[in-house]
Amino acid sequence: MIRRELEAYITRNRIPGIQYTVVDAQDVLLEEQVGFADLLSRRPVTAQTTFMASSSTKVMTAAAVMQLVERQKLELDQSLSVYYPAHPYTDRVTIRHLLAQRSGIPNPLPLKWLHRAEEHETFHEERALQEILKRHPKLMSTPGEKYSYSNISYWLLGNAVESASGQAFADYIRNHVLSPLGIESSAASFQIENFALHAIGYQRAFSLVGVLLYLLMDRRMLGTTVKGHCALRPVYMNGPAYGGLICTATGFALLLQDLLRPKPRIFSAETRDTMLNQGFGWRTSYLENERYYGKPGGGPGFRSNVRLYPRLGLGVAWLANETGINEKQMNSLSDAIDRRLIEERARAL
C-alpha cells in the first residue's frame, strides 16, 4: 500500500526517484525505493543509492552538540565566542540560541554555497565561512528574542563541535554518532563514497526555482536536461554541519531508531528528551492528531524529510533527487505518505 502511494505521488509530482524507510525502536519495518537515480541511464533507485540530506543534516548536528553537552565539553548557555571567536556577532549568542534557531543570525539564500565534487580535496571551508560572515555581519534580532531560521547558525555549531572535541566535524560524527549505531560510511557520510551509487540531483528546467538556480549557480555544476529535468553534477555543501550529510534513507533512519529507544546508545534518554522538547534541530507539529518531531531539508537537486512519531514509536526518513527549497513542499510529501502509515499503525496499537 505504501509503495503504491509513493509511486502515485512521484508520478503525479514528476519527482525522479525516492527512498522511504520506516523504523521502530528495534527493527527496520519498511524500505521502499521508487523511480530513478539517473534519468539518462534509467538507473533505478535502490536501497544503496545515496542522496544529499540537505538541512535534515541539522538533526545529526544537534545530536552531536547534545552529546558533547552531556559529556561536559560544551555548555548550552555558554557564548559561541568561547568555542569559536572568529565571528562578527555579539558574545551574547550562545550554543542554546544556535541550536534553537533563536540566535538572530541572518539566513541569506545559500544557493551558491556549493562546490563541485572534484574541488572537494582542495576546498577551504573556513575561508568560505569567513566570506559569508563578512557579507552578513549584523544580527537580524536580539539573541533569544524570537525564532529565526539560519543555516549560518548551524554552520557555526559545526565549528563549536570541532573546538570542543578536537576533531574535524565529519570525523566526530563518524566516530561518536554513526559508528556507535552501526551505520556504515556507505550509508551515511560527509563525502560521496561511491559515485556509481550516488543519485543524480535534478531541478525542473522550466520552473521559477529552475530559472533562479540557473541564474545563481555556477554553470559548471549544470549537466544534461532529461525529460524537463536539468541534472546537477555531484556537489558538496560548503558547510557540512548545516546540510552536508550524504546518505541513504535507512542510514539516516538508524539514528531515528536510536532516538526511539528507551535508552538511546549515543546519549541518555534525558538528553534525547531535552533535544526534542527544546526544538534543538527539530520542529514540532501534528498529523492526524499525532504529534511528531520533524526536519525537512532541501537544496539544489535534492529534498528530504525525517520525522519521529513518539506515541506510535515510529521514525520515518525519505530522500528524493529533485530540488526542494520550500518546507511546505517537503512536509506535504511526508503528510501524503505518512498518513497511510499512521492509519495502519494506529489500528495495530
N, C-alpha and C positions, 0 to 999 in steps of 0.2 A: 504493500500500500504506500509506504513512504517513498519507495523508488518511483512509483507512478506519479506521485506528487512532484518529485524532483524533476522527472522528465518533462512533465507538463509545464512546470514553472520555467525551466530554462528554454524550452521551445517557444513558449509564449513571449518571453522577455529577451530572446536571442542572446543568451549567455553561452559562450563556447563550451565550458566544462565546469564541473563542481565535484568536490568531495564532501561527504556529510557523515560524521561519526557521532555516535551516542554511547555514553558510558554511564555506569553506576559506580559505586564505591569499590566493587570487586571485579567487574568484567567490562569488556567492550561488548556492548549489546547489539550494535548495528554499525556497519561500514558500507556506505554506498558510494559508487563512483559513476558519474554520468557525463557523457559528452566527450569533448576532445581537448587534449593538452596542446595540440598543434593542429590548427585548421588546414594548413597547407598539405602536410603529410598525412593528415587524418589519424595521427597518433592518439589513441584513446587515453582518457584519464584512468589511472589505476590506483591501487592503494599506496604505491610507492611514488607517485607523482608529487613533486614539491611545488609549493606556491609561496608567494610573499604574503606574510600575515599582516603587513602594514600596521595600523595602530592597535590591532589586537595584541601586538607585542607588549603594550604598556602593562598588561596583566602580568606578564613574565617579569618586567622591570619592577613593578610594585612588590611582587613576591620576593625578589632578591633584596630589595630595600628592607622589607619587613623581617626577613631572615637576619640581616645584619643588625637591625634594631634589637631583635630578640637576643642576639649574641653580644649586645652592648658595644658594638663597633660603630653604630650610628645612633643619634638621638633625634627623635621626631621633632622636638621643639628647639633644636639647635640651628643656628644660622647656616644656610648653604655656604657662606663665606668661610666657615671653619674647614669645610671639606674641599671646596673649590672656590678660591677667592678671585679667580680671573673672569669676573663677570661685572657688568656695569650697574647692576641693580642694588637696592638698599640691603644692608645687613639684616634687615627685619624679615627678609624672605627666608622661611625655614623649610626643612625637609617635609614637615607636615603640610605646609602650604603647597609645595610642589606636588606631593602625592595626591592631594585632594583637589588639584586644579583650582586653587584659590590664591595663587601667587601674584596675580595681576600682571604677569609677564605676557607680552603680546603674542599673537599667533598668526604671523604672516603666512600667506599661501606657500606651501612647501613644494610646489611642483618642480622647481629647479633643484631641489636638494637631493640630487641623484648623481651617481657616477657609473660609467659603464663597467661591466664585469672585467674587461681586460685592463682597466685602470686601477683595479682594486688593490693590487700589491703596492702601488706607489701613492695611493690616496692618503692625504694627510687630514685626518678627522679634526684635530684640534684647530688647524688653520681654517677649515671650513666653518667650524662653530664660531670662531672669533670673528669671521667676516659677517656672519648673521648677527651676532651680538652688537657689532659695531654699527650695523644698519638699523638695529631695533633696540636702542639702549634705554628707552623710557617705559616705565610701568604704565599699564592702562588703568589700574585701580590700586588702592591700598592693599597690601598683603593681608589676606584673611577676610577682606571685606565682602567678596562675592565670588561665586563660581565663574571662572573664565578659562575655557579650554585652551591649552597651549602645548604644541609639540616641543617648543624650546624647553619648557619646564621638565619634561621627561628626558630630553637630551642631557640637561644639566644633572638630573638624577643619576644618569649613567656615569657621569664624572664623579659624583659622590660615592657611588659603589666602588669605583676604581680606587679612589683615595682611601676609603675605609678598609678595603680588602687587600690592597696592594697587588691586585690582579687586573688585567685588561677586562673590560666589561664582558665581552663574549666568553672569555675563559672562566670568569666567575660563574656565569650562568651555566656553562657546561659542567663545571666541577661541583657546583653546590645545589643546582636545581635539576638539571636534566639527567645527569648520570645517576644521582641517588634514586631517581624514579625509573631507571632502566630505559630511558629514551635515547636511542642511538642517534649519532650525528646525521645519519641518513634520513632520520625522521624529524629532526629539529636542529638547526644550526644557524649561525650568522654568516654562512657562506654557502654558495651553491656547491654541494658535494658531488653531484653528478649531473652535468648539463643534459645528458640524454634522458634523464628522468624529470627534468625541471619543466614546468608548464610555460608556454609562451604567453606573455601578458598581452592583452588586446584592449583597444579602445574603439568605440564606434566611430567610423570615419566621418559620417555625416550627422553630427550632433553638436550642440553648443559646447559640451565638455570636450569633444574631439577637436573642435576648432581651437578652443582655448589651449589644450595641451600642445597642439601643433605649433601654435604661436609662441608658447613659453618654453617648450622643451628643446634641448639640444637635438638638432635634426639627425645627428649621427645615431641617436637612440631609436629612431623610427625604422621599421622594416617594411615588409610587403603587406599590401592590403588584400585581404581574402574575405569574400562574401560580406563586404561592408565593414569589416573589422581591420584596423591597422595594427600590425604586430609591433611590439616593442622588443628591441634587443635586450638581452639579460642585463639588469642593472642592480645596484645596491643603493639603499638609503644612506645618506651621508652620516646620519646618527643612528646607530643600531638600537639604542635604548628607547627611542620613540616609535620605531616602526620597522626594524631591520630583520626580524626573525623570518627564516625561510624554513618551511616545514610541511608536513602532511597533516591532514585533519586529525588523524589518530595520534600523531606525535604530540600535537597540542592538547588533545583530549586527555592524554595520560596525566597532564598537570591538573586538569579539571577533576579527574578521578581522585587524585590525592587530596584536593580541597574538599571532596565529599566524604572522605574517611573520617570516622570519629576521632582518630588520632593521625593526623597527616604526618608524612615522613619528613617533609622539608622544614617544618616548624610546628609549634604547638597549636592545638585547637584554639587557644585564646588568641594567639597571633593571627590565625586564619579569620576568626570572627571579627577582630579589630579591622583587618584589611577590608573585609566585605562591608561591614556596617558603617565604617567611616568613609566608604567610597574611594578607597585608595586603589586606583586603577580601574574601578568598576562604576557602572551606573545601575541604579535600582529601578525596576519598573514591573509591570504586571501584564500577563497574557492569560486570558480566560480565568481571571481572578487568581492566577498563580503568580506569586512573587518570584522574580528572577533577578540575578545579577548578570549584567551583560557588558560586552565591549566590542562594538563593531570596528572594523578597520577598512580603509580604502585609500587607494592611491593609483598612480599610473599603471594600468594593466591588470590590477588585482583588486579584489574586495574579500572581506571575511567577516565572521562574527563568532563569538564564543559566549556561551550562556551557562549559568548554573541555576537549576530549579531545586532549591533546598528541600521543600516539603516532599517532592517527588523523588528526591535522591538521584537526579539526572544531571549530566553535563553534556552539552552539545557543542560541536565545533564544525563549522563549514568554511571552505575556501573555494574561491572561484577566480577564473582568469579573465576578468573584464574590469575595466576601470570603474571604480566607485568612489565618489568623494562626498556622498550625501548620506548622513547617518540614518535618515528616514528610509532610504532605499535599502540599506543593509538590514535594518530591522523589519522591513516589510517582507523580505525573503524569509527571514527567520520565523516571523509570525505565521506566514503561509504554510511552512513545512512543520514547524514545531506544534502547531495547533493540533494536527493529527496525532503527533506523539503524545501530547498531553492527554488527549481523549483516551488513547489506548492505555496509558499508564494509570490514569485515574480509575479506569474500570478494573485494573488489576489490583489496586490497593484495597 
